[in-house]
Amino acid sequence: ITSQDEENTYINADITAQEINRALGEKSNTASGPDILSYAILKKVPPNVIGIIASLFNQVWSGGIIPNVWKTATIIPLLKPDKDPKDANSYRPISLTSHLGKILETIINKRITFHMNKHNLYS
């Protein structure tokens, strides 16, 4: 097995419960998106549910098909600091997206970042 093969194996390896728990541990409790699964709920699910989530992530990762709810955002207006709440220009939009999708993104980002650092691919 070559170094290249080992690298590809790591990037494309099955996503593990450990990776999911690590990614969850990095998340603060923010508002949930359209799937209404908060980080607080996800952090409390039993290990067998994390295993089911890992299976789902692996299907998405290997199949390349992202669930539609993960591509949907709920947009809410957020008042800018020290601005007039009666003026529409005083608000900025916030997009609330699926926390499951964000966890998968975090895991993939870590894998890609590791690969880029290992091979000095940053300019």
Secondary structure, 3 states (H helix, E strand, C coil): CCHHHHHHHHHHCCCCHHHHHHHHHCCCCCCCCCCCCCHHHHHHCCHHHHHHHHHHHHHHHHHCCCCHHHHCCEEEEEECCCCCCCCHHHEEEEEECCHHHHHHHHHHHHHHHHHHHHCCCCC
